[in-house]
Amino acid sequence: MSVLTGSDPGVSHPPVFSPDGITACARRIREQVHIVTGPTGRDLGLAVGTPPTGATPLGTLPPLYPEWLGGRAFCEAHGVRFPYVAGEMANGISTTRMVTAMARAEMLGFFGAGGLGYDDVERAVRVLAGELADRPNWGVNLIHSPAEPALEFRVAELLLRHAVPRISVSAFMELTPAVVLCAARGLHRDVGGRIVRGTRLLAKVSRPEVAERFLSPAPSDLLRRLVEQGALTAQEADLAARVPVAEDITVEADSGGHTDNRPLAALLPRIVLLRDELTRRFGYSRPVRIGAAGGLGTPSAVAAAFALGAAYVVTGSVNQTATEAGLSDEAKEMLSDADIADVTMAPAADMFELGVTLQVLARGTMFARRAARLHAAYQSHSSLEEIPGPLRARIEQDVLRAPFDDIWQRTREFWQQRDPSEIVRAEADPRHRMALVFRWYLGNSSRWAITGESARRTDFQIWCGPAMGAFNRWTAGTFLAGAANRSVVQIALNLLEGAAVLTRAHQLRTYGVPLPASAFAYAPRRLA
């Protein structure tokens, strides 16, 4: 991915002491750099290549590559060159095309299966399995679906049946049979007696109590139930009781979509300490790898995540503007205009009844405000019929743009195809019927943003964290500002390259080298 060619390591270059010279040397990250003093012994400068004559060397930094920023164990475990993941974005916004591009660039990407029907997920899995049959570095998302546990389990079985090599599980608050099945299926011992996983599981967490569940062995009651159902063998269950549920934990900070808005600098060290404690308690032979996600839209943010100890980084919001993303051009333009404060929290469609919220774009759309109005009505009333006339009229006119009865008929048709038991429940429980009608709006608002339903532009639900605004400011005036140039791979390579440049600058600063501000700025460029 280098755009800079290394100099002959046997050639000596004169030391530099000027701000411009120091900046130029600091950017040559793929060469060793010497920290030197000038004739007076007081000025610090830099030189690349062999130690220069006429200057006193104080120390030497070896070459630095973006590949080396994270944990090498992560790259080895997943068969990738770079410790970088393009995370799943639901409803297929993280497309099969995006996953394939990442895999071929020697990185890891996940298809966004959350929110999709079973048949849609199966089609995507077949495409990926066909295109990437010889590669281990791709995966599919399994999202927690408390309102549809049967679908969650069916999708888990689908991913295992098609031998999806990596599964990223997200939005889980408790361990479910589906996630334990993915963690335990295929466990066996190799010839050396070490426990080997059939599928690699990466778990996104934003709370220590949830992290602890994934860092611990699977609960015995869930394992026993899966054995009784014939979903696991007794041997698989026995081995699952000896290893953590996941060997990769992605600490999710202030991200788009489901988030607790925690700052990464506070959350990641807390999870690392928890990981170390549980490794000692359970006597694991190898520690769980800890990655970072949320708020990673600039090289400085990525560099900071690695400096905190992240073994890998996961990006999300910024990839929605990539050429491969399954989002309409209109929605991508809205994202490209966002700044860091142009986000807000709104009710989540998949956990509407629980009051769970997610982070969405606020600029240019009324979705968050309208979704909040629906949730307030749901909390205050027991049925659609109980909603006062004036409020009902405002919701029907301003939010749904149709009478409650019409929306219920559309909702009924949807669930007739997806899960008829929801209709039976709704007809017996008026409050559940109201929730399904309101969820119709929340579910479709995301699809309108994907298809580019112009008449519904003010209802677009676009998952977005503040990283999107930071990314826009960083790329302004560069080639990555152009929509046609924002491929998921170019975004990744530039974030990594910039993080390496900033990491080298920080290394030199700790040795007292007087680096100007320009040494900490990296402008995107075409990389290969």
Sequence and secondary structure as in RCSB ss.txt:
>XXXX:A:sequence
MSVLTGSDPGVSHPPVFSPDGITACARRIREQVHIVTGPTGRDLGLAVGTPPTGATPLGTLPPLYPEWLGGRAFC
EAHGVRFPYVAGEMANGISTTRMVTAMARAEMLGFFGAGGLGYDDVERAVRVLAGELADRPNWGVNLIHSPAEPA
LEFRVAELLLRHAVPRISVSAFMELTPAVVLCAARGLHRDVGGRIVRGTRLLAKVSRPEVAERFLSPAPSDLLRR
LVEQGALTAQEADLAARVPVAEDITVEADSGGHTDNRPLAALLPRIVLLRDELTRRFGYSRPVRIGAAGGLGTPS
AVAAAFALGAAYVVTGSVNQTATEAGLSDEAKEMLSDADIADVTMAPAADMFELGVTLQVLARGTMFARRAARLH
AAYQSHSSLEEIPGPLRARIEQDVLRAPFDDIWQRTREFWQQRDPSEIVRAEADPRHRMALVFRWYLGNSSRWAI
TGESARRTDFQIWCGPAMGAFNRWTAGTFLAGAANRSVVQIALNLLEGAAVLTRAHQLRTYGVPLPASAFAYAPR
RLA
>XXXX:A:secstr
  SS    TT B   B SHHHHHHHHH TTS EEEEE TTS  EEEEEBB  TTSEEEEEE    GGGSS HHHH
HHHT SSSEEE   TTTTS HHHHHHHHHTT EEEE  TT  HHHHHHHHHHHHHHTTT    EEEEE  TT HH
HHHHHHHHHHHTT SEEEEES SS  HHHHHHHHTT EE TTS EE SSEEEEEESSHHHHHHHHS   HHHHHH
HHHTTSS HHHHHHHTTS S SEEEEE S SEE     HHHHHHHHHHHHHHHHHHHT SS  EEEEESS  SHH
HHHHHHHTT S EEE GGGGGSTTSSS HHHHHHHHT  TT EEEEE STTTTTT EEEEE TT  HHHHHHHHH
HHHHH SSGGGS HHHHHHIIIIIISS HHHHHHHHHHHHHHH THHHHHHHH HHHHHHHHHHHHHHHHHHHHH
HT GGGGGG   B  THHHHHHHHHTTSGGGSGGG  HHHHHHHHHHHHHHHHHHHHHHHTT    GGGG     
   
